[in-house]
Amino acid sequence: MSKSDSTSDGFASKPNKPHPDFPLFPHATKRWAKKIRGNMCYFGPWADPDGALKKYLEQKDALHSGRRLREVSTGVTVKALCNAFLNHKKSLLDAGELASRTWMSCEQTAKLIVSQFGKGRLVADLGPDDFAELRKTMAKTWGAVRIRNFVQQVRSVFKFGYENEMLPAPMRFGPGFSAPSRKTIRLARAEKGSRMFEAAEIRALLNGATVEGKSGERTVRAGVSLRAMILLGVNCGFGNADCGTLPTVALDLVGGWVNYHRPKTGITRRCPLWPETVAALKDVLAARVEPTDPADAGLFFITVWGGSFHKKIDDSPVSKEMRKLLNALGIGGKRNFYALRHTFETIGGEAKDQVAVDHIMGHARDDMASVYRERISDERLKAVSDFVRKWVYGEKEDVELKTA
């Protein structure tokens, strides 16, 4: 390009194009420009024709097609990225396309990222060392499964930033931010021991037991709601979220059935209710208080304070109540309420009808049989349910309880 010459009035003259095919022209504002779809577009100063051309080539497809131009910025902060990610997930939640449990997980992930890196930190300033340090922080207090889940979720936040054109390139996490291996997860699970309850332990949870305390013997019993939830857990493979979000309309206490999709996946389930489960659910109805929040009016289970049993961030009323009962009865082994779901899957599988077990559990298998199967009979569902019931109530020995 020839250098700009000064005119007699002191203003610089327009430069010539670097070559005849150069697509931009020198505008009077001392920028390289081009008129596209009736609008004047500017791409850089006269002194940098190469930079202006590069910018034009990056943007020309969007400009010539009339699409809204989005600048990819390297100045995006951690807070801005996390807010954009959460806004996107919130829109899916409001549209009913995202489970509330998944939304809470997204919030936890965003808070972890902001807490670790700082809300004002530029995303472009993050590198493999930062993510390796985050991985070390996780490993101090978390188990292998939780680390695996959060590594995947953290990666999804930065993937969203790139795909949403907030970040100019995919994030490089480095080898120090890898998820635990399958072997590590298997060893961690083996160390924790069995994740199911035995029949005598379930009967102890349902019926209560006499334990020895400092003030002598005392009887510990599950609350009305928790007892019914325990029965739903072992009868139908219900988990915490299933119980916490169970709507009253999903229950047919006259016919003895529950029809409720899994909140986590939306997969349809149908399960026959044992007589003991029906009786326990009726007891809940008799003692049910009015919810303090009108939005919870349709929920079957309401706490004695009028709140929901559904899990909030780092707060699960179902887990808390179950932990109190397990501790009081001396039933250990690092098991929790969700172990009831493991129990149903394990014992139900011995009925030798895995299709019926999957339907009750709300599991979907990626096979051709599942694609072609249009229904499953109530008789098959009842056969599995009856098999588990016989296992629970057929044993005679009592669970050995430890000192409280």
N, C-alpha and C positions, 0 to 999 in steps of 0.2 A: 504494500500500500504506500502510496506517496504521502509524504508528510503534509500536514495542513499548512497552508500559507496564510499570513495575516493580511487583511485588506487594509486599505487606507484609513478606514474608520475604526480600526483596532479590533475588529471581530475576526475570528478564525474562519477561513473558508472551508467548505465541506470537502472531505476527503474523497478520493476516488475509490471505487470498489476494488477489493484485492484481486479479483479476476472477473471476467465477463459473466460467469455463471453464478456469481454470488447472489443469493436470493433476497438479500436485504438492501435497503438504501439508507444513506445518511440523512437523518432527520434534523431539522433545525434545532432541536433540543439537545444536539450533540450525542444522540444515541442512534444505533442501528435499528431500523424499524421495518415493518411490513403491514400493509393493509389487508386484513383477512375478514371476510364476511361483513364488510362495511365498517369494521372497527380497526383503529390504529393500534398495533401491538409493538412493544419495545423490548429489545433483547440485550442491550448492553451498550457501553460507551464507545465512541469512535475509536478510542485508543486500543480497544480489545476486540477486533473483529472475529478472532477465532473463538473467544468465549461467547460472543453474541450468536455466532453460527451454531455452536454446540447447544446453547439454550433453545434456539429455534428448532433444531432437529429433535430435541427431547419433547417439545410441546406442540409441534406442528400437527400431529394426528388429531389431538384433542381440539386444537383451535380450528382447523379446517372442517372438522365434523360438527362443530358447534357445541361440543361437550364442555361442561364446567371444568375449568383448569384448576388442578389442585397442586399446590407447591409441596414438594417433599422437603421437610425441614430437618436439619441436623440439630436444631435447638429445642427439641421436644424434651420436657422434663419428665421425670419419673411420675410425678403427680398427674401431669397432663395425660400421659399414656394410660395410667391406671383408671383415671376418671373416664376416659373415652371407652376403655374396655368395659367398665361397669355400666356405663350408659347403654352400651350395645346389649349387654346381657339383661339389663333391666327392661329394655324394650321387648326382649324375647319372653321374659317373665310375665310382663303385663299382657302379652298376646297369648299366654297360655302355652308357649312353645318351650318353656324351660321350667323344670321342677324347682320348687322353693328350696329344696335341699341343695341342688346344684348352684342356685343363686348364692346361698350362704357360703358355699365353698369358694365361689368366685370372690366374694367379699373378703374372706379370710386370706386368700392368696394375694389380693391387692394390698391388704394391710401389711402382710409379711414383706412384700417388695418395698413398700414405702418406709416401713420401719427399718429395714436393713440398709437401704441405699440413701434414704433421705428424699423428701418430696421435691426439693429444689435441684437435685442432681440431674445433669443432662444425661439422657439415655446414651448419647453418642460417646460419653465418657466412660461407660461401663465396659469392662473387659472380662476375659476368662478368670483373672485373679479374683474379681469381685464375686463372681458366681461360685467359684470354689470356696470362698469364705462363707457364702450363704449356705452352701452344702454342709460345711463343717458346723455351722450354727444349728442346722436341723438335726445333725447326727448326735448332738450333745444330749438331747432330751427325747427325740422321737425314735420310733421303731422303723424297721425297714419298709413296711407297707406304707406307712404314712409319708415317709421320705419319697418313696416312689410316686405316690399320688401328687405330692406338692411339686416335685421336679417337673412332672408332666404339666401341671397347671401353670407354673411359672413360665414355662416355655410357650404355652398357649397365649399368654398375655403379650409377649414380644412378637409372636407370630401374627397376632391380630394387628399390632402396630405396623408391621411391614405390609400386610395384605390391605390395610386400610390407608396406605400411602402416607403414614405418619413418619415412618423410618425409611431412609434411603436404601437400606440393605438388610438382609436377614441378620439377626443377632448371632454373634459367635460366642457360644457358652463355654467352649473349651472342654477338655476331657475330665476336668475336676467337677463338672456338674452333671454327671451321669446318674441314672437311676440305679438303685441296688440291683444286683444280678438276681436271676431266678433262684440260683443256689442259695444266695444270702437270705432271700425271702423264705425259702423252704426251711432253712436252718432256724430262722427266727420263729417261724410257726411251730417247728418241732420243739423248740425250747419252751414255748408257752404251754405245751401240752394239749390235751384234747379240748376242743372248743364246743363240746356238747355236754348236756346234763344226762345223768343216768335216771332211770325211772323212779328210784327211791328218792333221789334229790328233787325231782319235780314234784312228787307227792309232798315232800317236806315244804317246798315253796308254796304249794297250794293250801296245805292244811295248817301250816305253822308247826312249831315244835317247842318243847320245853327246853330251855337252855339255862345253864347255871351262871349267874352273874354275882356281883359283889354283894348285892342285897338279897341273895337267895335265888330260888328258882323263879323264872318269869316266863310267860307265854308270849311268843312273838308271832304275829300274824300279818299277812299281807293285807293292805287296804282293799276295799271293795273293788276299786278301779284296777289296781295292780293285779289282783287275783284274776280278774276277767282278762286282762292283757296277757298274763302268763298262759292262760288257757288258749287264747287266740294264737299265741306264739307256737305252742306245741301241737295244737289242733290244726292250724292253717298255715304255719310257717310265717306268721306275721313278724315284722321287725318293728323298731321304734317308730319310724315314720308312718308305717301302716296303721299302727294304733293311734298315734297322735293326730292323724288326718282323717281317720275313719268317719264317714258321714252316717248319720242315723238311717238314711234311706237305703243304705247298702245292706242293711240287716233284715232278714226275714226270720223273726224269732218264732213265728207260728210254724212255718215249714221247716225251720232249722237249717238255713243257708245264709251265706254271706257272698255277695257279688261285688267285688271291689278291685279295680285295677291297681297295679303297683304305682305309687306316686313317682318313683324313681324312673320308671321306663314307660309307663302307660299301658303295659301289657295286661290284658283282661285275665281275671282269676275268678274261679267259683269254687267254693269249698263247703262241704256239709259240716254242720256244727254238732258237737257232741251234746248230749243232754246236760252234762255238767257245765259246758260253755254257755248254753242257752240260759240256764239258771243263774249263772254268774252275771251275764249281761242284763238279765231282768233285775238283779239286785242293784246294778249300776243305775239303771233307769229310776228305780225307786228312791235312790239317794242323790240323784243328780241335781246340782244347783244351777241356777240360771247364769250363763256366761256374762262377764262384765263387758265384753266386747261384742256388739251385735254381729260382727263378722264371724264369730265362732258359734253362732246359734245352731248351725247345721251339724256341728261336730257331736259325735256320740260321747266321747270322754271329755269331761271338764273337771279341773282340779277343785278341791274344796274351797279354794279362794276365787273360783269363777274364771280361772285362766285356762289356756290351752295346754295340752300335753305335748304339742308339737315342738320340736327342737328349735331353739334359737341358737345364735352363734355361741359356741362353747357352753351351752346350757340345755341339757336334755332332762326334763322332769322324769321321763320314764326311766332313764339310766340311773338317775339319782335315787329314786325310790327302790329300784331293783338292787342297787348297791347296798342300801341300808339293810334290806332283807337278807341278802347274801352274807353280809358281815355278821348280822345278828345270829344267823343259823350256822356260821362257821363253814360255809360252802365256798371253797377257794378255787384255785386253779386258774386265776386270771380270766374267768368267764364273766360274761355280762348278759344283758337281756337278749342281745342278738344271737347268743349261743342257742336259744330256743329254736331259731330258724335252722341252725346247723343240725339240731337234734331231729327236727321233722324231716329234713332232707336225708339224713343218715338212716333213720329207722323206716321212713316211708319207702326208701329204695329197696328195703328187704321184702316189700310186698310184691316185688318183681313186675311192677308196671310203672316204668320211669316216665312214660308219657303223661300218666295221671298225676304223678308227683310234680312234674314240670308245670302242669296246668295250675295246680294248687299254689305252687311256689311263685308262679308268674315268670318262669324262665322261658326264653325263646331259643330254639336251636336252629343254627343255620344249615339245615339239611333239606333235601327234597321232600322227605316225608312230612315235615312241618309245613311246607308250602302246599302240599296236596290235602292235608288233613283239614276237614271243615268243621268237625265237632268231636267231642268226647262225651260219652254217656255218663249220666249221674251215677250209674251203678259202679262204674270203674273208679270214680272219685270217692264214692262211699266206701269201696273196698279198701282203698289205701288209708282213708281216715280211720276206719274201724280197726285196721291192723295196728296203727299207731296207738289208738286208744287202748287196745288190749295189752299192748306193751307197757303203757303207763300204769294202768290199774291192775295188771295181772300179777305183778311182783308183790311178794308179801313182806320181804324184809324191810326194815326201816333204815333210813340213812343214818350213819354214825355222825353225830354232831360233836363239834369241838366246843371247848369252853369259850363263851362269849367274852 
